[in-house]
Amino acid sequence: MNPTSQGEITTSHPVILPIMAPRLQADAHPGGYLDLALWGSGRLGRIRFSKLAGPYVYGPNRVTAETGGIFVAQSKPVLLIRNARLEGIYPARRCAWWHEIDKDSPRTKIIKRNNRRTVVIGWGAIIVEVNNGDIRVAAGASEEEAEAAFSLANDAIVEEAASYVARCDLAPKADPVMRSMVMQGAHAAFSSIRLDENGVFAGLAAGQAYSAPARTYYRDGYWTMQILLKLAPEAVRDEIRLLAKGIQPDGEAPSGVILTGPAQSRAWQNFVLDCKRNPEKYYGKPVPEHHNRPGDWWSDHFDSPLFFILFLVDYVDTTGDRAEALRHWPLVTAIVERYLDLAGPDSVLPLKPRNDRDWADNVYREGLVSYNLGLFVGALDGVAKLGAGYDPVLAEKASETARSARAEIEDKLFVPSRDGYADFITPDGFVEDHLVLDSLTLSRYGAISKTRAAGLLMAMERALEARNNRKQPYGDWGVLCAYPPFKRASDVRSKTAFPFRYHNGSDWPYWDGVYAEERIRHGLGGARYALVRWWEACLANGWAGAVEYFSPPYGRGSLLQGWSGMPAAVVLKYGLEAANAENR
């Protein structure tokens, strides 16, 4: 795949076009199939059509072929496949793999009328019409929503698709690689803004793979909203209000908040109950054993409450809307008290229990975790700033705790041999001292000195930029999130059990953005490698969208990941000169 001077991508071979609009989502392949889903409802079905002839030009939610293409509307859940022949409609049997179909479930209904097909299943509807060589596909949580979407004319769909591509083109003066990266990063963030069937904000989606059940995350939402703070601040405000619903009175919060529609919600709750009653039935499958409340997606994540405070801090800094912080101040107070209570003896630093519940959710990090401690200091500084003049007692406590935390972090976690900070130190004294990109929270939130931060960034340049690390076996492919691999097999599970996979060394574009921004903030240059190397890998592999993560031996995670818009956010915040500056 090759980037064009207009920021789109050309290829002679058809690849998957990941689609996300406010309601509709899909995997579309010009080779002849469309897997359709709806936010809050889940999978709806597959539509097959005749192959579109190449070459192809890919843009956000659009692919044009030699004659025809696929075009997605924004205002309604409807898309157009131009110059193709319909070859089949295959309704989904389940909204998700966990959806149990019983004898009382509504049966699929297919209504044929001339050149139109209406498919009604228990959790949604599809309308497909063929007319003059075009296939129009509308979807909805109900027939009524699908009918309303179907009313959008073909030309209007094409026009909305073009307008959306233009909306995502935020760096028109950049070179083709950088311009296309920013376009796709903006698309990942914009498309994360989801709506319900009544047009009401329904969360920032983490990506395509997070709609069954539909949910929104604290950490994913935080990094995704960095590009939205100025471009869509109302969505950031509404996301804060949704996430507030997941904060418990004691300051605990889940990984994410579930936001399903009625039909999917019933199916999900039935699945959760069945898991608890018949655990042997789901052996070896991902089941919700930690979903302690109906609205929780993976209860009690160590980093989530801290991200809620940081959400408020960044939102107020950008918009000046202090009323939003005051609206949630009781939650802020509960969160601060929670982390103060988690401190070890003769310490102010909170101790993480031995579990896999922060962003590194395949790793049993325990005790003092640099990533979480950076968030902790940033949250304390934010409370001190937001609370000044409103809650001076809490503000002063936060300020004093932050000062003590900085001293302790320097004393306990700095690893001179790495010129960095320990990933984690357990209460019994074990030290995982490899370099991890997520320890950049220490730099981002001022938990360490500028001198130490610069040293950490240069150590990461040597060890985590694949182009400089000759000990890893895969050449120049991106920025590793961890190196060397984890010392103890007992600390990792699932995908992360393999070196260079997932949290054990994959390239995560959102961390690339954080790394690039810190290099820019500390005047070190060299940001471009982190900003675009991952995207060059996407182009080389035929991944037409911002990936969640990847590594050479194991491939990619999901497409259209919202927080992978972070590199684009950095380019827009600091400009092309800073983004392209060479190493100091």
Secondary structure, DSSP 8 states (H G I E B T S, - for coil): -EE-TTS-EEESS---EEEE-SSEEEEEETTTEEEEEETTTEEEEEEEE----S-EEEETTEEE-SS-EEEE-SSSSEEEEES--EEEEEE-S-SSTT----TTS---EEEEETTEEEEEETTEEEEEEEETTEEEEEEESSHHHHHHHHTS-HHHHHHHHHHHHHHH---TTS-HHHHHHHHHHHHHHHTTEEE-TTS-EEEEB--GGGBTTBEEEHHHHHHHTTTHHHH-HHHHHHHHHHHHTT--TTS---SEEE---HHHHHHHHHHHHHHHH-GGGGTTS---TT--STTEESS--SSHHHHHHHHHHHHHHHH--HHHHHHTHHHHHHHHHHHHHTB-TT--SB-EEEES-SS-TTB-EEEEEHHHHHHHHHHHHHHHHHHTTT-HHHHHHHHHHHHHHHHHHHHHHEETTTTEE-SEE-TTS-EE-SEEGGGGHHHHTTSS-HHHHHHHHHHHHHHTBTTT-SSSTT-S--B-SEES--S-GGGB-GGGGSTTSGGGT-B-HHHHHHHHHHHHHTT---HHHHHHHHHHHHHHHT--S--S-EETTTEE--SS-GGGGHHHHHHHHH-HHHHH----
